[in-house]
Amino acid sequence: MSIETSIGHPEMDYAEHNRTYAGFLTLAKAAIGAMVVLLVGMFVFLV
């Protein structure tokens, strides 16, 4: 079975997929920012 990806698949909700991916990227950026703040805080207060 082959699915033509250039026109999309009728059962795929692409708008919801894009919204979920955007949310994942936002969460990943927030997590990276929190790690940076944590590491800087550890450097300042523990060293």
N, C-alpha and C positions, 0 to 999 in steps of 0.2 A: 504494500500500500504506500502510495506516495502522496504527499501533501504539497501543493504549490504554495510556497511561502511568500512569493511576491504579491499575490492578491489576498493573502490571509486565509484563515480557516473560519468558516461561518460559525462554528461553535466556540471560538475563542473570543473572550471579552477583552479586546485590546486596551480599551480605556481603563478598565480596572487593573489590568496588568501594569500599565504605565503609572497609574496612581500608586500601586503597591511598590513598584521599583523606586519611585521618587521618595516614598516614605522610608524605604530601606536605606537609601543614600543619606537622607536627613538623619536617621538614627545612627548610621555609621560615622558621619561627621561629628555628631554630638558626642559619641563614645570616644572618638579620637581626641576631641577637645578636652573631655573630662580626664582622659589619661595624661594629657600634657599638663593640665592644671595639677593633677595629683603628683606627677613626677617633679614638677617645679616646686610644689609645696614640700615634698620630701627632701629635695635638695636644700631648700632654704632652712627648714626647721630641724632636719636630722643631721646635717653635716656641720 
